[in-house]
Amino acid sequence: MPIKAILFFLLLFTGCAKKTYLADVTSRNYRIEKGSYTNDEEISDIIAPYKEKLDKVMNEVIGYNVQEMTKGKPNSPLTNWFADAMLEEVNVQKRSECGFCHSELRRCQGKFHGQR
């Protein structure tokens, strides 16, 4: 009897095991050159009003910097500036959400923040 039980459990656990197989994976890159297609005038007419509005906003100069802001990995002036800007925004949101104002504790969402 114990041999049948062992055989039963052995078949139960090995027979129902999930088997995975790696399928054949191929990838291709398609390079689209600007001169390899023609402009569709109908689509261009639909997009034109939106493009004009977007170009007015996106081409506006919002500031100047004396140092050139180039990108690079892992560190560069541009990535450092962007990280600092994100950190500053998070800190501003934290202060406004938690009720901190000039080192003064205020009641925020039913809790006193800063207490342990």
Secondary structure as UniProt FT lines:
FT   HELIX           2..15
FT   HELIX           34..36
FT   HELIX           41..58
FT   HELIX           77..98
FT   TURN            102..103
FT   STRAND          107..108
FT   TURN            109..110
FT   STRAND          111..112
FT   TURN            113..114
//
